[in-house]
Amino acid sequence: MRLFWLASLSMFLILSQALMAHARGAPESFADLAERISPSVVNITTSTTVAARSGPQGIVPEGSPFEDLFRDFQDRNGQGDGGQPRRSSALGSGFVISEDGYIVTNNHVIDGADEISIEFFSGKVLPAKLVGTDPNTDIALLKVEGDDALPFVSFGNSDNARVGDWVMAMGNPLGQGFSVSAGIVSARNRALSGTYDDYIQTDAAINRGNSGGPLFNMDGDVIGVNTAILSPNGGSIGIGFSMASNVVTKVVDQLKQFGETRRGWLGVRIQDVTEDMVESLGLVSAKGALVSDVPEGPAKESGMQAGDVIVSFDGKDVDDTRQLVRIVGNTEVGKSVRVIVNRDGKSETLLVTLGRREEAERTFPASQTVPESEEPSTVDILGLTLSPLTSDLRAEMNLPDSAKGLAVTAVDETSEAFEKGLRAGDVITEAGQSQVLSVGDLEDRIAEARDAGRKSMLLLVSRGGDPRFVALSVEDTEQ
């Protein structure tokens, strides 16, 4: 009997250990996977012509008696440009998705580049041409021409990735060359910087230079494109974000076919339904997208009205505004869809023929830059001295003409912002997941966060073309 009991116990322990090992799914090594997929990962180097500066910038005031001294110091250290345009280089990562040379990376890696150079794992270097970009998802598609078929990787289904799954990131961090890091999926469906975002959060180390590189699952399929980090100091602290492959594949397919994106457009201004609106709108729960305005466009032609609550679009239930925007954007232009709205407590079905969002944005831009005369030259807020981007500031900071946001011209060294790594020369492009073009935009986002009872707010900060998220306290300390 004792022997039977011991045998049963041993069998139970062996079975338990086997089940635990299966549940963990921890590989003994990532070496075989890394060896197999490394040849498809590339380093990207870009070269850009930067306009010449007229003199010492940002250190001494114009006309200062120290201006000549500082100019001499710059020249001795190779920083002077003698009034001539100069070349600026940047590094990033990418990956090959077809044997004929299509390469995916981030838009911010190649934005404004005059020349793009691709270095392969083998050491081979080829020039690349830009096929198309999508700033909304920060994705760009490149193409190289070579004599031989290139090793490539395939996209996986990011919807199958679960929190806790092992993942592996590859790229060119801090210009160190090909590098591998591993971690797990920390969270899913993060929406941190834009309308169409679906980020996978991971603790796999991602640093500057990893931008545009792939995030692999254990089958060697790409389930994300490494894009940004949340960090107080600019380095990896285990909170990185990769754009989900199911977003990227749709963008890449359109860039390959058209050289640009073609998203569906409904033509409404919407906001989320809150709990205090439910009763007055005749709804059962706080779901749907409340139509706040219906300008000229497809929705107006269908009879949609301000005050309607969109509860279903093309057969899909609508939970909130973010979901509706993504569903509409993923629907082909020109398709006629059924939209169910709640109007005064009753359901109405409308037939809407979608337009194209990109054309609508060119015709009816969602945001206009506030004239410089309507903005103060600088303002102090959250420990930051901020100024709206002007043409002079863009030139001084070596930014492209398309750059938008608020320039950080100074940081209070006793502030939380300084502690978390913000510095003069940074550009704040978004606050609270919304674009900021003026000081007023930022003040509105701060007020909204405070009104909602939030203690902090995410800022999307660009430094040298690399974006990262920084959370700053917005608690009102005024008495």
Beta strands, then each sheet from edge to edge (+ up, - down):
strand 1: 41-50
strand 2: 86-96
strand 3: 102-106
strand 4: 115-119
strand 5: 125-134
strand 6: 139-144
strand 7: 166-171
strand 8: 179-190
strand 9: 199-202
strand 10: 214-216
strand 11: 222-230
strand 12: 240-244
strand 13: 264-265
strand 14: 269-272
strand 15: 289-293
strand 16: 309-313
strand 17: 316-317
strand 18: 336-343
strand 19: 346-353
strand 20: 355-356
strand 21: 379-381
strand 22: 384-388
strand 23: 406-411
strand 24: 427-431
strand 25: 434-435
strand 26: 456-463
strand 27: 466-473
sheet 1: 1+ 2- 3+ 6- 5+ 4- 1+
sheet 2: 21+ 22- 23+ 24- 26+ 27- 11- 10+ 7- 8+ 9- 12+
sheet 3: 13+ 20-
sheet 4: 14+ 15- 16+ 17-
sheet 5: 14+ 15- 16+ 18- 19+
sheet 6: 21+ 22- 23+ 24- 25+
end
